[in-house]
Amino acid sequence: MQQHNLKPEDAGRPKPGKLIVVGRGEDVPPGHSATVELPGGAEVALHNVAGEFYATENFCPHRGAPLAEGFLCGHVIECGLHGWQFDVRDGKCLTVDEPIKTYRVVLEEGLVKIEEPCPKSQRSADG
């Protein structure tokens, strides 16, 4: 099982959200991105970087352009509207100080799964 979008401080985090199957890995070729929708309507950009999958929010904070329609070069997705660039591994904006949200991705038996964020009420209860 491959896991991406993990940071060392995430290793001990309690009660991860539910994993949602969003498609097959073969449906998003290396070097490409695709738009997927999570239950509840959140639109996510799924990025395949040399066979490793990453997921970010799909909308550029500058003007709301869909990032899945941008240009993926290595670990950087560039917004097709005005060229803002984001690292798909951590959401950091390389253009200005406007990061985007990232999601944990698991590739298991050819299926791409994205961890659905816990509801705010559950996060605050978990501490």
JOQUILIN-V279590 format. One record per backbone hydrogen bond with DSSP energy under -0.5 kcal/mol. CO is the residue of the C=O (numbers start at 0). NH is the residue of the N-H. Records with the same first field share a line. If there is no record, write none. Layout:
CO: NH ; NH
This chain:
1: 106
3: 104
6: 9 ; 10
7: 10
9: 12
17: 115
18: 20
19: 113
22: 111
23: 26
24: 27
26: 28
28: 31
31: 47
33: 45
35: 43
37: 40
41: 37 ; 43
42: 57
43: 35 ; 45
44: 46 ; 55
45: 33
46: 48 ; 53
47: 30 ; 49
48: 51
51: 48
53: 46
54: 102
55: 44
57: 59 ; 66
59: 63
64: 59
65: 68
66: 69
69: 71
70: 72 ; 77
72: 75
74: 87
75: 72
76: 78 ; 85
77: 70
78: 82
83: 78
84: 93 ; 94
85: 76 ; 87
86: 89 ; 90
90: 99
91: 86
95: 97
100: 56
102: 54
103: 114
104: 3
105: 107 ; 112
106: 1
107: 110
109: 24
110: 107 ; 112
111: 21 ; 22
112: 105
113: 19 ; 115
118: 121 ; 122
119: 123
120: 124
121: 125
122: 126
